[in-house]
């Protein structure tokens, strides 16, 4: 693990200096801003907030006075142990404690108040050691208590009745002005934090207190923790509130989260946006990737888990680093909190074994890290100390013996001097004193003199060796890991985070504040609670400037012939109706018609088939036949957590076969739209394969952005939109929506 970081780094960015040098950020002039519902600049076109409300939690974590309601000093009572811990914590933070109990004159020698109203002074924090906190809410509000903690369980985690009780508690808290942590929380916020560690700290947020224990234990390895927020059922204060608050704390270098379910998707995105604006990394374990995990999470916290692919995409959109395990959470958060900003993104693997180096290099490449080949001059320099028959191109294999003398340090310095190198990873598969002792000492000493990241993987299963316990963990500059996998995960997150924040522009700054002219046109086309016909859905697309084929809706064979002449042969004919979702499967499409007789026959066949299938029609579409291109799908769906989401992927039949799609939560900009295309496994089809010309990516991106605008403006009225296929023509020729399905809310 990294200890504290020190040193000097020249950069124009104050935030970059903080990351680089381990400095603490200055406290902001204001603690944050609250959304003003009367200010149009604070709301997007759908009336949703554009800024995170940042609660001033200073008096929660550092109260001046604390009321312990239900305090006890009776032997064998659970409240007695809790009261004792709160007294010790209050002494550490300098808070005065006021026990509250209706029948006790004193608790642990401290005079007791019978009720909250009898307290001798205003109270910042009330700790509720009662089975039902609801009756106390009004009393706390009357006494102007700012914060309360409810430990009681039996709420949403227990089922429908508990969820109703929690909703009643949340409503009462909201009306009171009080801020509540819990219910179903614990004492983690009042732990003893080490105050002898320096450097940027990790702030920890967990919905399950036990899951934060590995991160909290990092203090024993020299990594500083500043806060722990155990959010429990989040009837009021939620994960997003603490992310927003911690992002503005000068001592916080990274935020580590264990999330079982998000209370509100929009609040989470606004909080992640605030962290990204401040350059503070957020690392999260979000359970619920599988159906079984989602069920378990819901039963534990009583909240919707949400569609995992949407959550995953939303986190990437705002730079939240999602990891799978608590070991990854602790290692990645520790590295991101303490490491200097990278000078380059090249990674070199350095080892005493060719086999080890090759193995780790393969894993690093598979993890998406860039392993540049060292220059010929650099290799020649390394061969001064390493035998010529060993490869030093990257990975660098020293053969073992050079680490036992002065050559070892020279090799490390030469590697770190290469301008392509930003990270050096040295796997030590097992202790082999005295060589391993000399190796780690050289690595630690070199790390003190460089502004580049030095990582050591100490592979011994024992972990009691002095080289590990004293030298590596005693270093303020070396990042030490126990597994290669965790090291590579953390390094990838470290490089990705700094790339992300360097280019970050908040999408909320560009979100539309007022409806477009397209919105007014579209409103007249919507039919609440109904599915639109293909013809009506295409009119909706036209309203937003999305190209559709030339077409006419007809109600007779003669009208079909006239329409075909106007549209231009060859034509496509389709049945159109509000209840038709899959026309091809029902035999309601005819393609490539080239004559009036074919059109007349097709009209009769389509209407006869519709009658046979008992499908109501609003007419038959006579459409232009569009030249072949890459078939894509672009759509809008409504997610329970995040609201409208936009999806793009390979279309036609491939959408159901390959399920090759990417999703984003509006608002997002052009670069995010292009990132969606880069995520597709079938992206090569857009670039042109087997002699086909490249597709018009600019036109596809424009369609995605126009659909996003539609999702933002019609989010409350449009339940679903499916453009499939959207044919993307060769570069410069645009994209055409051949079919569309729209369902109104």
Secondary structure by P-SEA (a helix, b strand, c coil): cccbbbbbbbcccaaaaaaacccccccccccbbbbcccccccccccccccccccccccccccccbbbbcccccccccaaaaaaaaaaaaaaaabbbbbbbbcccccccccbbbcccccccccccbbbbcccccccaaaaaaaacccbbbbcccccccccaaaaaaaaaaaaaaaaccccccccccccccccccccccccbbbbbbbccccccccccccccccccccccccccccccccaaaaaaaaaacccccbbbbbccccccaaaaaaaaaaaaaacbbbbbbcccccaaaaaaaaaacccccccaaaaaaaaaaabbbbbccaaaaaaaaaaaaccccccccbbbbbcccaaaaaaaaaaaaaaccccccccaaaaaaaaccccccccccccccccccccccaaaaaaaaaaaacccccbbbbbccccccaaaaaaaaaaaaaaaaccbbbbbbbcccccccccccccccccccbbbbccaaaaaaaaaaaaaaaaaaaacccccccccccccaaaaaaaaaccccccccaaaaaaaaaaacccccbbbbbccaaaaaaaaaaacccbbbbbbcccccccccccccccccccaaaaaaaaaaaaaaaaaaccccccccccccccccbbbbbbbbbbccccbbbbbcccccccccccccccccccccaaaaaaaaaaccccccccccccccccaaaaaaaaaaaaaaaaaaaccccccccccccccccccccccccccccccc
